Amino acid sequence: MAWLFKLGVALRLALYKTGYVKPKRVKAFTISVGNLTVGGTGKTPLVEYIARLLLSAGYRPSVISRGYGRRSHAPLVLVSDGARLHATVREAGDEPLLLARRLPGVIVAVGARRYAVARHLEEHFQPDVHVLDDAFQHLALERDLNLLLIDALDPFGDDALLPLGRLREPLSEIARASAVIVTRADHPFDQLALEARVRALAGPIPIFYSYHEIVELHAPLTGDRLPPQKLYGRRIGAFCAVGNPQLFQRDLAHYRARIALFRAFRDHHWYTRRDLARLFQEAEQAGAEWLVTTEKDWMRLESLALPERPQLYVARIEARLEDAEVFRSFLLRHLAQ
């Protein structure tokens, strides 16, 4: 299996590198945000961060996602026109719906053929910037800026392609990146070794450092909104269905929560009433005062009836960049060219 995957990746890359297959270009400036490894690297918070930055600079951005985990097979789903929502979580997927809710003023759409989606948005809504979510491997659409995310805690995917390692394509493809953003940079890692390897493969491209943090806890049943410091010393249960569940557990532990129960599901898992009943029962048996999950998970939970005890809190997570003004200047300078 490993050699078949390697052969398939090599052939696909060769088709584009030789010009036998050419990427298509759209009118609007196009920014890709993606990674080389499978699993969560914090793409969604960074896509939100970039979209907010573009809005604040006076641009009209769109976010285009493939919509992993959605139940709809429609070739194009308009999630938001920037003014109101047009799709459910089953039609859009959890991450696109979350971005649409968090980003008023931003057009959000879903479709496997990003070029067709981009052309549709340009025809009907006139965005001047497209942000492609998880599109480093989507070579069919030409981009003006290729932002590659590298997880500080798993930067090079065990140096092996799937299924032996965690790489989607060879490390040499880092050379396609316009810039690298190292995520989870608030955790201990070998920064010098990481930078040296990136420079060896990609030359003197900019390297930025980011991290994400819990900024708020929201209780859907009561409407209460609390700072994450309220986790301190509190006995909680937690669960999630994200790309890297251990990092959510670490985020909770950062605020000194006493985690009595932690359950991880496959990424984009569709929760059932039985799942929810079991989670609440186990949390209560473990003596948890609260049950905590992520906003991404809440997108797939909110249609289900919630037990009253323990209280469910949804953690809002946002990206932060070190040298944020330098990154802003880098982005806006490329847009102005």
NULUMDREN-484020 format. One line per 3 residues: number of its first residue (from 1); their letters; for each residue x, y, z of N, C-alpha, C, O. Coordinates in steps of 0.05 Angstrom, whole numbers, plus 5000, padded with zeros to 4 digits. Layout:
# NULUMDREN-484020
NUM> a> X,Y,Z,X,Y,Z,X,Y,Z,X,Y,Z | ...
//
This chain:
# NULUMDREN-484020
1> maw> 5016,4976,5000,5000,5000,5000,5017,5025,5000,5010,5045,4987 | 5039,5025,5015,5056,5048,5017,5067,5056,4990,5068,5080,4983 | 5077,5036,4975,5089,5042,4949,5068,5052,4929,5074,5068,4912
4> lfk> 5044,5042,4931,5022,5051,4913,5016,5081,4919,5012,5096,4900 | 5014,5088,4945,5008,5116,4952,5031,5134,4942,5026,5155,4931 | 5056,5125,4946,5079,5141,4938,5079,5144,4908,5085,5166,4898
7> lgv> 5073,5123,4893,5072,5125,4864,5050,5144,4855,5054,5161,4837 | 5027,5142,4867,5005,5160,4860,5011,5189,4864,5005,5206,4848 | 5023,5195,4887,5031,5223,4894,5052,5233,4874,5050,5255,4864
10> alr> 5072,5216,4868,5093,5224,4849,5082,5230,4821,5090,5249,4808 | 5064,5213,4812,5053,5217,4785,5037,5243,4784,5038,5258,4765 | 5021,5247,4805,5004,5271,4805,5021,5296,4805,5016,5315,4790
13> lal> 5042,5297,4822,5060,5320,4823,5074,5324,4796,5077,5347,4787 | 5082,5302,4783,5096,5304,4758,5079,5316,4736,5089,5331,4719 | 5053,5310,4736,5035,5321,4716,5034,5351,4717,5034,5365,4697
16> ykt> 5035,5362,4742,5034,5392,4744,5062,5404,4740,5064,5425,4728 | 5083,5391,4749,5110,5402,4747,5119,5403,4718,5134,5421,4710 | 5111,5383,4702,5118,5383,4674,5100,5400,4656,5106,5404,4633
19> gyv> 5079,5410,4668,5060,5427,4653,5040,5411,4637,5024,5423,4621 | 5040,5385,4640,5021,5368,4625,4992,5375,4634,4974,5376,4618 | 4990,5380,4660,4965,5390,4671,4970,5418,4683,4989,5421,4699
22> kpk> 4955,5437,4675,4960,5465,4684,4939,5474,4703,4915,5468,4699 | 4947,5487,4725,4927,5498,4744,4911,5520,4731,4922,5535,4714 | 4887,5523,4739,4869,5545,4729,4871,5569,4747,4874,5567,4771
25> rvk> 4869,5593,4735,4870,5618,4750,4843,5631,4750,4829,5631,4730 | 4837,5644,4773,4813,5660,4775,4821,5689,4777,4844,5696,4779 | 4801,5707,4778,4807,5736,4778,4818,5746,4805,4837,5761,4805
28> aft> 4806,5736,4826,4813,5747,4853,4839,5736,4862,4847,5713,4855 | 4853,5751,4879,4878,5742,4892,4871,5717,4908,4851,5717,4923 | 4888,5697,4907,4882,5671,4919,4903,5663,4939,4927,5662,4932
31> isv> 4895,5658,4963,4913,5649,4985,4905,5621,4993,4882,5615,4999 | 4925,5603,4993,4920,5576,5002,4932,5572,5030,4954,5582,5036 | 4917,5559,5047,4926,5552,5074,4924,5522,5077,4902,5510,5074
34> gnl> 4946,5509,5082,4946,5479,5083,4970,5468,5097,4986,5483,5109 | 4973,5442,5096,4995,5429,5109,5004,5404,5094,4991,5396,5074 | 5027,5393,5103,5037,5369,5090,5029,5343,5104,5031,5321,5092
37> tvg> 5020,5346,5128,5014,5322,5144,4984,5318,5148,4968,5337,5145 | 4975,5294,5154,4947,5289,5162,4943,5297,5191,4962,5299,5206 | 4918,5301,5198,4912,5308,5226,4911,5338,5229,4916,5354,5210
40> gtg> 4903,5347,5253,4899,5375,5258,4924,5391,5262,4941,5383,5279 | 4928,5412,5247,4950,5431,5252,4940,5458,5260,4956,5477,5262 | 4914,5461,5264,4904,5487,5272,4897,5505,5248,4899,5529,5249
43> ktp> 4889,5492,5225,4883,5508,5201,4859,5526,5205,4859,5549,5197 | 4837,5515,5216,4812,5531,5218,4816,5557,5233,4807,5578,5223 | 4828,5557,5257,4832,5583,5271,4850,5602,5254,4846,5626,5256
46> lve> 4869,5592,5239,4886,5609,5223,4871,5620,5199,4876,5643,5191 | 4854,5604,5187,4838,5614,5165,4820,5637,5175,4817,5657,5162 | 4808,5633,5199,4792,5655,5211,4809,5680,5216,4801,5702,5210
49> yia> 4833,5675,5226,4851,5698,5232,4857,5714,5206,4856,5738,5206 | 4864,5700,5185,4870,5713,5159,4846,5727,5148,4849,5749,5138 | 4823,5714,5149,4799,5727,5139,4792,5753,5154,4784,5773,5142
52> rll> 4796,5752,5181,4791,5777,5197,4811,5799,5189,4804,5822,5187 | 4836,5791,5185,4856,5810,5177,4849,5823,5151,4851,5848,5148 | 4840,5807,5132,4832,5818,5105,4808,5837,5108,4808,5858,5095
55> lsa> 4789,5829,5124,4765,5847,5129,4774,5874,5140,4765,5895,5132 | 4792,5872,5160,4801,5897,5174,4816,5915,5155,4818,5939,5159 | 4828,5903,5134,4844,5919,5115,4826,5929,5092,4837,5942,5073
58> gyr> 4800,5924,5093,4782,5934,5072,4777,5915,5049,4764,5924,5030 | 4785,5891,5051,4780,5872,5029,4754,5857,5033,4742,5858,5055 | 4744,5845,5012,4720,5829,5013,4728,5800,5008,4727,5791,4985
61> psv> 4734,5785,5029,4745,5758,5025,4723,5737,5023,4701,5740,5034 | 4730,5715,5010,4714,5691,5012,4732,5669,5024,4756,5670,5022 | 4719,5649,5037,4733,5625,5046,4721,5602,5031,4696,5598,5031
64> isr> 4738,5586,5018,4728,5563,5003,4740,5538,5015,4765,5535,5018 | 4723,5519,5023,4731,5494,5036,4720,5471,5020,4701,5473,5006 | 4733,5448,5023,4723,5423,5012,4699,5413,5027,4681,5401,5016
67> gyg> 4698,5419,5053,4676,5411,5070,4677,5382,5079,4658,5367,5076 | 4700,5374,5089,4703,5347,5099,4683,5340,5120,4677,5357,5137 | 4672,5316,5119,4653,5307,5139,4624,5315,5134,4607,5307,5150
70> rrs> 4619,5331,5113,4591,5339,5108,4575,5315,5097,4586,5296,5086 | 4549,5316,5101,4532,5294,5091,4522,5299,5063,4512,5281,5050 | 4524,5324,5054,4515,5331,5027,4537,5325,5006,4561,5328,5012
73> hap> 4529,5316,4982,4548,5312,4960,4544,5333,4938,4554,5330,4916 | 4531,5355,4945,4527,5376,4925,4554,5387,4917,4571,5391,4933 | 4557,5393,4891,4583,5403,4881,4590,5431,4891,4613,5439,4892
76> lvl> 4569,5446,4899,4574,5473,4910,4553,5480,4930,4529,5477,4925 | 4562,5488,4954,4543,5496,4975,4551,5524,4984,4574,5528,4994 | 4533,5543,4982,4538,5570,4993,4530,5569,5022,4507,5565,5029
79> vsd> 4550,5572,5039,4546,5570,5068,4537,5598,5079,4519,5599,5096 | 4550,5619,5069,4543,5646,5077,4550,5665,5055,4570,5663,5042 | 4532,5685,5050,4538,5706,5030,4551,5730,5044,4555,5751,5031
82> gar> 4559,5727,5070,4570,5749,5085,4550,5763,5102,4557,5777,5121 | 4524,5760,5094,4503,5774,5109,4486,5754,5125,4477,5760,5147 | 4481,5730,5113,4465,5710,5128,4474,5682,5119,4486,5678,5098
85> lha> 4467,5663,5136,4473,5635,5131,4453,5623,5111,4430,5630,5111 | 4463,5604,5095,4447,5591,5075,4448,5561,5076,4435,5547,5060 | 4463,5549,5095,4466,5520,5096,4466,5510,5125,4473,5525,5144
88> tvr> 4460,5485,5128,4461,5472,5154,4488,5458,5156,4504,5457,5138 | 4493,5447,5180,4518,5433,5184,4520,5408,5167,4542,5401,5159 | 4498,5395,5162,4499,5371,5145,4505,5378,5116,4518,5363,5102
91> eag> 4496,5401,5107,4502,5410,5080,4530,5421,5077,4543,5417,5057 | 4539,5436,5097,4565,5450,5095,4588,5436,5108,4611,5438,5098 | 4583,5421,5130,4606,5410,5145,4610,5428,5170,4602,5452,5170
94> dep> 4623,5417,5190,4626,5432,5215,4644,5457,5213,4637,5478,5223 | 4668,5454,5201,4686,5476,5200,4676,5499,5183,4678,5522,5191 | 4666,5495,5158,4655,5517,5143,4632,5531,5157,4630,5556,5156
97> lll> 4614,5516,5170,4592,5529,5185,4603,5546,5208,4593,5568,5213 | 4623,5535,5222,4635,5550,5244,4647,5576,5234,4644,5597,5246 | 4662,5575,5212,4674,5599,5200,4653,5619,5191,4656,5643,5195
100> arr> 4631,5609,5179,4610,5627,5170,4597,5641,5193,4591,5665,5191 | 4594,5628,5216,4582,5641,5239,4601,5660,5252,4593,5681,5262 | 4626,5654,5252,4646,5671,5265,4654,5695,5248,4666,5713,5259
103> lpg> 4649,5694,5222,4660,5714,5204,4638,5729,5189,4635,5726,5165 | 4621,5745,5202,4602,5762,5187,4617,5780,5168,4637,5792,5175 | 4607,5782,5144,4620,5798,5124,4638,5782,5105,4647,5792,5085
106> viv> 4642,5756,5112,4659,5739,5095,4641,5719,5081,4623,5706,5093 | 4645,5715,5055,4630,5695,5040,4644,5668,5045,4668,5665,5044 | 4628,5648,5051,4638,5621,5056,4623,5601,5038,4599,5601,5037
109> avg> 4639,5585,5024,4627,5565,5006,4643,5539,5007,4666,5538,5015 | 4629,5517,4999,4641,5491,5000,4638,5477,4973,4618,5480,4960 | 4659,5462,4966,4658,5446,4941,4685,5434,4936,4706,5445,4941
112> arr> 4684,5409,4925,4709,5395,4919,4725,5408,4896,4749,5409,4897 | 4711,5420,4877,4724,5433,4854,4726,5463,4861,4708,5479,4856 | 4749,5470,4873,4752,5497,4884,4750,5518,4861,4740,5540,4865
115> yav> 4760,5511,4837,4760,5530,4815,4731,5538,4808,4724,5561,4805 | 4714,5517,4806,4686,5522,4799,4672,5539,4821,4656,5556,4815 | 4678,5533,4846,4667,5548,4868,4676,5577,4867,4660,5596,4870
118> arh> 4702,5581,4863,4713,5609,4861,4701,5625,4839,4694,5648,4842 | 4698,5612,4816,4685,5626,4793,4656,5634,4799,4647,5655,4792 | 4642,5616,4812,4614,5621,4819,4613,5645,4838,4596,5663,4835
121> lee> 4630,5646,4858,4630,5668,4877,4637,5694,4864,4625,5715,4870 | 4656,5693,4846,4664,5718,4832,4641,5729,4815,4637,5753,4812 | 4626,5711,4803,4604,5719,4785,4581,5731,4801,4568,5749,4792
124> hfq> 4576,5720,4826,4552,5728,4840,4557,5746,4864,4539,5761,4872 | 4582,5746,4875,4587,5761,4900,4611,5779,4899,4615,5795,4917 | 4627,5777,4878,4650,5794,4873,4671,5796,4897,4678,5819,4904
127> pdv> 4679,5774,4908,4701,5776,4928,4727,5785,4914,4731,5779,4890 | 4745,5798,4928,4770,5806,4916,4793,5789,4927,4816,5791,4917 | 4788,5771,4946,4808,5752,4956,4794,5726,4962,4773,5726,4975
130> hvl> 4806,5704,4953,4797,5678,4961,4817,5666,4981,4841,5667,4977 | 4807,5655,5003,4823,5640,5022,4815,5610,5020,4793,5603,5026 | 4834,5594,5010,4828,5565,5006,4836,5550,5032,4860,5550,5039
133> dda> 4817,5538,5044,4822,5523,5069,4831,5495,5062,4817,5480,5048 | 4854,5487,5073,4865,5460,5069,4869,5454,5040,4858,5435,5029 | 4886,5471,5026,4888,5468,4997,4917,5467,4988,4922,5471,4964
136> fqh> 4936,5460,5005,4964,5458,4996,4967,5437,4974,4983,5441,4956 | 4952,5415,4976,4953,5394,4956,4934,5399,4933,4934,5383,4913 | 4917,5419,4934,4897,5424,4913,4910,5440,4891,4907,5465,4889
139> lal> 4925,5427,4873,4941,5441,4853,4925,5450,4829,4935,5465,4812 | 4900,5442,4827,4884,5449,4804,4877,5479,4802,4872,5489,4781 | 4878,5493,4825,4873,5522,4826,4898,5537,4832,4910,5532,4853
142> erd> 4906,5554,4814,4931,5570,4819,4927,5589,4841,4905,5601,4844 | 4948,5592,4857,4946,5611,4880,4968,5631,4878,4989,5626,4867 | 4963,5655,4890,4983,5676,4891,5000,5675,4916,5023,5685,4916
145> lnl> 4990,5662,4937,5005,5660,4962,4999,5632,4973,4975,5625,4977 | 5020,5617,4979,5017,5590,4989,5028,5588,5017,5052,5587,5021 | 5010,5588,5037,5018,5588,5065,5017,5559,5075,4996,5546,5075
148> lli> 5040,5549,5084,5043,5522,5093,5044,5521,5123,5062,5534,5135 | 5026,5506,5136,5026,5504,5165,5042,5479,5173,5039,5457,5162 | 5059,5482,5193,5075,5460,5203,5071,5459,5233,5075,5479,5247
151> dal> 5063,5436,5243,5058,5433,5272,5085,5430,5286,5101,5412,5280 | 5090,5448,5305,5115,5447,5320,5120,5420,5334,5143,5412,5338 | 5098,5407,5341,5100,5382,5356,5102,5357,5338,5109,5335,5348
154> dpf> 5097,5361,5313,5099,5339,5293,5106,5351,5266,5090,5350,5248 | 5129,5364,5264,5134,5380,5240,5137,5365,5214,5129,5375,5193 | 5147,5341,5215,5154,5328,5190,5142,5300,5187,5152,5283,5171
157> gdd> 5120,5295,5201,5104,5271,5197,5119,5244,5197,5113,5227,5181 | 5138,5241,5215,5154,5217,5217,5171,5212,5192,5181,5190,5188 | 5174,5232,5175,5191,5230,5152,5183,5208,5133,5199,5196,5118
160> all> 5157,5202,5132,5148,5181,5114,5120,5187,5105,5103,5198,5119 | 5115,5179,5079,5088,5182,5068,5068,5163,5081,5076,5142,5092 | 5043,5169,5079,5022,5151,5087,5025,5124,5072,5034,5125,5049
163> plg> 5019,5102,5084,5008,5098,5111,5030,5093,5132,5024,5089,5155 | 5056,5094,5123,5077,5088,5142,5082,5112,5161,5089,5108,5184 | 5078,5136,5150,5082,5160,5166,5057,5177,5164,5035,5167,5159
166> rlr> 5060,5204,5168,5037,5222,5168,5038,5242,5145,5022,5261,5145 | 5056,5238,5126,5059,5258,5105,5040,5252,5082,5036,5229,5073 | 5027,5274,5072,5010,5271,5049,5026,5271,5023,5018,5260,5003
169> epl> 5050,5284,5024,5068,5285,5001,5096,5289,5011,5100,5295,5034 | 5116,5286,4994,5144,5288,5003,5151,5315,5016,5140,5335,5008 | 5170,5314,5034,5178,5339,5047,5190,5359,5028,5190,5383,5033
172> sei> 5201,5349,5006,5212,5367,4986,5192,5387,4975,5199,5408,4965 | 5166,5381,4978,5145,5399,4968,5141,5424,4985,5126,5441,4979 | 5156,5425,5008,5156,5450,5023,5165,5473,5006,5159,5496,5011
175> ara> 5181,5466,4985,5192,5487,4967,5169,5502,4953,5174,5524,4943 | 5145,5491,4952,5122,5506,4939,5112,5529,4957,5097,5546,4947 | 5119,5529,4982,5108,5548,5001,5119,5576,4996,5143,5580,4991
178> sav> 5101,5596,4999,5110,5624,4999,5120,5632,5027,5138,5649,5030 | 5108,5619,5047,5116,5624,5075,5107,5600,5091,5089,5585,5084 | 5120,5596,5114,5113,5574,5132,5103,5587,5158,5114,5607,5168
181> ivt> 5081,5576,5168,5071,5584,5194,5073,5560,5213,5060,5539,5208 | 5089,5562,5233,5092,5540,5253,5070,5543,5274,5070,5563,5288 | 5053,5524,5276,5031,5524,5295,5040,5510,5321,5060,5495,5321
184> rad> 5025,5513,5343,5031,5502,5369,5058,5511,5379,5071,5497,5394 | 5066,5535,5371,5093,5545,5377,5096,5553,5406,5118,5561,5415 | 5074,5552,5422,5076,5557,5450,5085,5533,5466,5090,5534,5490
187> hpf> 5088,5510,5453,5098,5485,5466,5128,5482,5461,5138,5493,5441 | 5142,5469,5478,5171,5465,5474,5177,5449,5448,5165,5428,5443 | 5195,5459,5432,5203,5445,5407,5231,5456,5399,5239,5477,5409
190> dql> 5244,5442,5381,5271,5449,5372,5268,5469,5349,5267,5461,5326 | 5267,5495,5355,5262,5515,5335,5285,5517,5315,5280,5519,5291 | 5310,5515,5324,5333,5517,5306,5333,5494,5286,5339,5499,5262
193> ale> 5328,5470,5296,5328,5447,5278,5305,5449,5257,5309,5442,5234 | 5282,5458,5266,5259,5461,5248,5266,5482,5226,5261,5477,5203 | 5276,5505,5235,5282,5526,5215,5304,5516,5195,5302,5522,5172
196> arv> 5324,5502,5206,5346,5493,5188,5335,5474,5167,5343,5476,5144 | 5317,5457,5174,5306,5438,5155,5288,5451,5134,5290,5445,5111 | 5272,5470,5144,5255,5485,5125,5272,5501,5105,5266,5500,5081
199> ral> 5292,5514,5115,5310,5530,5097,5324,5513,5077,5328,5520,5054 | 5333,5489,5086,5347,5471,5068,5329,5462,5045,5339,5457,5023 | 5303,5460,5050,5284,5450,5030,5272,5473,5013,5265,5469,4990
202> agp> 5268,5496,5026,5253,5518,5013,5268,5544,5009,5257,5562,4997 | 5292,5545,5020,5307,5570,5017,5298,5591,5038,5285,5584,5058 | 5305,5616,5034,5300,5637,5054,5271,5648,5054,5267,5672,5052
205> ipi> 5252,5630,5056,5224,5640,5058,5218,5649,5086,5230,5639,5105 | 5198,5667,5090,5191,5675,5117,5180,5652,5133,5166,5635,5123 | 5186,5652,5159,5175,5632,5177,5162,5647,5200,5176,5663,5214
208> fys> 5137,5643,5204,5122,5656,5226,5114,5635,5247,5114,5611,5242 | 5108,5645,5271,5101,5627,5293,5074,5634,5304,5068,5658,5309 | 5058,5614,5309,5031,5619,5319,5024,5599,5341,5038,5579,5345
211> yhe> 5004,5605,5355,4993,5587,5375,4963,5592,5377,4953,5613,5366 | 4948,5575,5389,4920,5581,5393,4913,5578,5423,4927,5564,5438 | 4892,5591,5431,4885,5590,5459,4855,5591,5462,4840,5601,5445
214> ive> 4846,5580,5484,4817,5582,5492,4812,5610,5502,4826,5619,5520 | 4793,5624,5489,4788,5651,5497,4762,5655,5512,4758,5676,5525 | 4744,5635,5510,4718,5637,5524,4705,5610,5526,4710,5592,5510
217> lha> 4689,5607,5547,4672,5584,5551,4643,5593,5551,4635,5611,5564 | 4627,5579,5534,4599,5586,5531,4581,5563,5539,4586,5541,5529 | 4561,5568,5555,4542,5547,5563,4517,5551,5546,4502,5569,5551
220> plt> 4512,5533,5527,4489,5536,5509,4462,5536,5524,4444,5550,5516 | 4459,5521,5545,4433,5519,5559,4426,5544,5574,4403,5552,5575 | 4446,5558,5586,4441,5581,5602,4449,5607,5589,4440,5629,5597
223> gdr> 4466,5606,5568,4477,5630,5556,4500,5642,5570,4510,5663,5561 | 4509,5630,5592,4532,5641,5607,4557,5641,5590,4562,5622,5575 | 4573,5662,5593,4599,5663,5579,4620,5669,5601,4618,5689,5615
226> lpp> 4640,5652,5602,4660,5654,5623,4688,5655,5611,4693,5644,5589 | 4707,5668,5625,4735,5667,5616,4747,5639,5621,4737,5625,5640 | 4767,5631,5606,4778,5604,5610,4791,5600,5637,4795,5577,5646
229> qkl> 4798,5622,5651,4810,5620,5678,4791,5606,5698,4800,5596,5719 | 4765,5605,5691,4746,5592,5709,4749,5562,5709,4738,5548,5726 | 4766,5551,5691,4772,5523,5691,4791,5515,5714,4792,5492,5722
232> ygr> 4805,5535,5725,4825,5530,5746,4814,5514,5769,4795,5522,5783 | 4826,5490,5773,4819,5473,5796,4792,5460,5794,4784,5445,5812 | 4778,5464,5772,4751,5452,5769,4753,5424,5758,4768,5419,5739
235> rig> 4737,5406,5769,4736,5378,5760,4718,5377,5736,4694,5382,5738 | 4729,5369,5713,4713,5369,5688,4715,5343,5673,4734,5327,5677 | 4696,5338,5655,4699,5318,5634,4702,5333,5608,4693,5356,5606
238> afc> 4714,5321,5588,4717,5334,5563,4716,5314,5540,4722,5290,5544 | 4708,5323,5517,4707,5305,5494,4709,5322,5468,4703,5346,5469 | 4717,5309,5447,4720,5323,5421,4723,5303,5399,4730,5279,5403
241> avg> 4718,5312,5374,4722,5297,5350,4737,5315,5330,4725,5325,5311 | 4763,5319,5336,4779,5337,5320,4804,5322,5311,4808,5299,5318 | 4820,5336,5294,4843,5322,5282,4864,5314,5302,4878,5294,5298
244> npq> 4867,5330,5323,4888,5324,5343,4876,5328,5371,4880,5349,5384 | 4861,5308,5381,4847,5312,5407,4865,5316,5431,4857,5329,5450 | 4890,5306,5430,4908,5309,5452,4915,5338,5457,4920,5347,5480
247> lfq> 4915,5354,5436,4921,5383,5439,4898,5398,5453,4903,5416,5468 | 4873,5389,5448,4851,5401,5463,4854,5394,5493,4848,5411,5510 | 4861,5370,5499,4866,5361,5526,4888,5378,5539,4885,5386,5562
250> rdl> 4909,5383,5524,4931,5400,5535,4921,5429,5540,4929,5441,5560 | 4905,5439,5522,4895,5466,5525,4879,5469,5551,4881,5488,5565 | 4863,5448,5557,4847,5449,5582,4866,5446,5606,4862,5460,5627
253> ahy> 4886,5429,5604,4905,5425,5626,4921,5451,5631,4930,5456,5653 | 4925,5467,5610,4940,5492,5613,4927,5510,5633,4940,5525,5647 | 4900,5509,5634,4885,5525,5653,4881,5511,5680,4864,5519,5696
256> rar> 4896,5490,5684,4896,5475,5710,4869,5462,5716,4862,5459,5739 | 4854,5455,5695,4830,5440,5699,4837,5412,5709,4857,5401,5700 | 4821,5401,5726,4824,5373,5735,4807,5356,5717,4783,5354,5721
259> ial> 4820,5342,5698,4806,5327,5678,4800,5299,5688,4818,5282,5689 | 4775,5294,5696,4767,5268,5707,4760,5249,5685,4760,5224,5689 | 4753,5259,5661,4744,5242,5639,4751,5256,5613,4747,5280,5610
262> fra> 4763,5241,5594,4768,5252,5568,4762,5231,5547,4772,5209,5548 | 4745,5238,5528,4737,5220,5506,4743,5233,5479,4735,5255,5474 | 4756,5218,5462,4763,5227,5435,4748,5210,5415,4748,5186,5416
265> frd> 4736,5223,5395,4723,5209,5373,4738,5216,5347,4754,5234,5346 | 4732,5200,5327,4744,5205,5300,4736,5233,5290,4714,5243,5295 | 4755,5246,5276,4750,5273,5267,4724,5275,5251,4719,5257,5234
268> hhw> 4708,5295,5256,4682,5300,5243,4661,5279,5250,4641,5276,5236 | 4665,5266,5272,4645,5246,5281,4617,5258,5284,4614,5280,5295 | 4597,5244,5274,4569,5253,5277,4558,5241,5303,4553,5217,5304
271> ytr> 4554,5258,5323,4545,5248,5349,4516,5239,5347,4500,5249,5332 | 4510,5219,5363,4482,5208,5366,4472,5215,5394,4487,5222,5411 | 4446,5211,5397,4435,5215,5424,4447,5195,5444,4451,5201,5467
274> rdl> 4454,5171,5434,4466,5151,5451,4494,5160,5460,4502,5157,5483 | 4509,5172,5441,4536,5183,5448,4533,5203,5470,4548,5202,5490 | 4514,5221,5467,4511,5243,5486,4503,5233,5513,4513,5242,5534
277> arl> 4484,5215,5513,4474,5204,5539,4497,5190,5553,4500,5192,5578 | 4514,5175,5538,4536,5160,5551,4557,5180,5562,4567,5176,5584 | 4563,5201,5546,4583,5221,5555,4574,5235,5581,4590,5238,5599
280> fqe> 4549,5243,5582,4539,5257,5606,4538,5238,5630,4544,5246,5652 | 4531,5213,5625,4530,5194,5647,4558,5188,5657,4561,5187,5682 | 4577,5184,5640,4604,5179,5648,4616,5203,5663,4631,5199,5683
283> aeq> 4610,5227,5654,4620,5251,5667,4609,5254,5695,4623,5261,5714 | 4583,5248,5697,4570,5250,5724,4582,5228,5742,4587,5234,5766 | 4586,5204,5733,4598,5183,5749,4627,5190,5757,4636,5181,5778
286> aga> 4641,5205,5740,4668,5213,5747,4669,5237,5765,4691,5246,5773 | 4646,5248,5773,4645,5271,5791,4651,5297,5778,4660,5316,5791 | 4648,5299,5751,4654,5324,5737,4632,5345,5742,4608,5339,5740
289> ewl> 4641,5369,5747,4622,5391,5750,4613,5401,5723,4589,5409,5719 | 4631,5401,5703,4625,5410,5676,4633,5389,5656,4649,5371,5662 | 4622,5391,5632,4630,5375,5609,4638,5396,5588,4622,5414,5582
292> vtt> 4662,5394,5577,4672,5414,5559,4679,5402,5531,4690,5380,5530 | 4672,5416,5510,4678,5408,5483,4686,5432,5466,4687,5455,5477 | 4691,5429,5441,4700,5451,5424,4677,5462,5408,4655,5450,5406
295> ekd> 4680,5486,5397,4660,5498,5380,4655,5481,5355,4632,5479,5345 | 4676,5470,5344,4673,5453,5320,4655,5430,5327,4637,5423,5311 | 4658,5418,5350,4640,5396,5358,4612,5405,5363,4593,5391,5356
298> wmr> 4609,5429,5374,4582,5440,5379,4566,5442,5353,4542,5440,5354 | 4579,5448,5331,4565,5449,5305,4549,5423,5300,4528,5424,5288 | 4560,5401,5309,4547,5375,5304,4530,5365,5328,4518,5344,5327
301> les> 4530,5381,5349,4515,5374,5373,4490,5390,5378,4471,5380,5391 | 4489,5414,5367,4468,5433,5376,4440,5424,5369,4421,5434,5381 | 4437,5406,5350,4410,5396,5344,4400,5375,5363,4376,5367,5362
304> lal> 4417,5365,5381,4410,5344,5399,4401,5356,5426,4411,5377,5434 | 4383,5343,5440,4374,5352,5466,4396,5347,5486,4407,5325,5488 | 4402,5368,5502,4424,5366,5522,4413,5360,5550,4394,5372,5558
307> per> 4425,5340,5564,4419,5337,5592,4427,5362,5607,4445,5377,5599 | 4415,5367,5630,4421,5391,5645,4446,5388,5662,4459,5408,5669 | 4453,5364,5670,4476,5359,5687,4493,5337,5676,4483,5316,5666
310> pql> 4520,5341,5676,4534,5365,5684,4530,5387,5663,4521,5382,5641 | 4536,5411,5671,4533,5434,5652,4553,5431,5629,4577,5426,5633 | 4543,5434,5604,4560,5433,5581,4571,5461,5575,4556,5480,5573
313> yva> 4597,5463,5571,4610,5487,5562,4625,5483,5536,4637,5462,5532 | 4622,5502,5518,4635,5501,5492,4659,5520,5492,4656,5544,5497 | 4682,5510,5485,4707,5526,5486,4711,5539,5459,4713,5526,5438
316> rie> 4713,5566,5460,4720,5581,5436,4750,5583,5434,4763,5592,5453 | 4761,5576,5411,4790,5575,5407,4798,5594,5385,4786,5594,5363 | 4818,5611,5389,4827,5630,5369,4857,5628,5365,4872,5620,5383
319> arl> 4866,5635,5341,4895,5635,5334,4907,5661,5342,4895,5682,5341 | 4932,5660,5350,4949,5683,5356,4975,5680,5340,4986,5658,5337 | 4985,5702,5330,5011,5702,5316,5031,5718,5331,5026,5741,5339
322> eda> 5055,5707,5335,5078,5724,5344,5085,5742,5321,5083,5733,5297 | 5095,5765,5326,5101,5785,5305,5077,5788,5286,5080,5787,5262 | 5054,5794,5298,5029,5796,5283,5031,5818,5262,5020,5816,5240
325> evf> 5044,5840,5269,5046,5863,5250,5064,5856,5227,5059,5866,5205 | 5084,5840,5232,5102,5832,5210,5087,5814,5190,5089,5817,5166 | 5071,5796,5201,5054,5779,5184,5034,5795,5169,5030,5791,5145
328> rsf> 5021,5814,5182,5002,5831,5168,5015,5846,5145,5004,5848,5123 | 5038,5857,5150,5053,5872,5129,5060,5853,5106,5058,5860,5082 | 5069,5829,5112,5076,5809,5092,5051,5803,5074,5054,5802,5050
331> llr> 5029,5799,5087,5005,5791,5072,4995,5815,5055,4989,5811,5031 | 4993,5838,5066,4983,5861,5052,5002,5870,5030,4994,5881,5009 | 5028,5866,5034,5048,5873,5013,5044,5856,4988,5045,5865,4966
334> hla> 5039,5830,4993,5034,5812,4970,5007,5819,4956,5006,5817,4931 | 4988,5827,4971,4962,5834,4959,4965,5859,4942,4950,5863,4922 | 4983,5877,4950,4986,5903,4936,5002,5900,4910,5002,5918,4893
337> q> 5016,5878,4907,5034,5875,4884,5018,5871,4858,5029,5867,4837
//
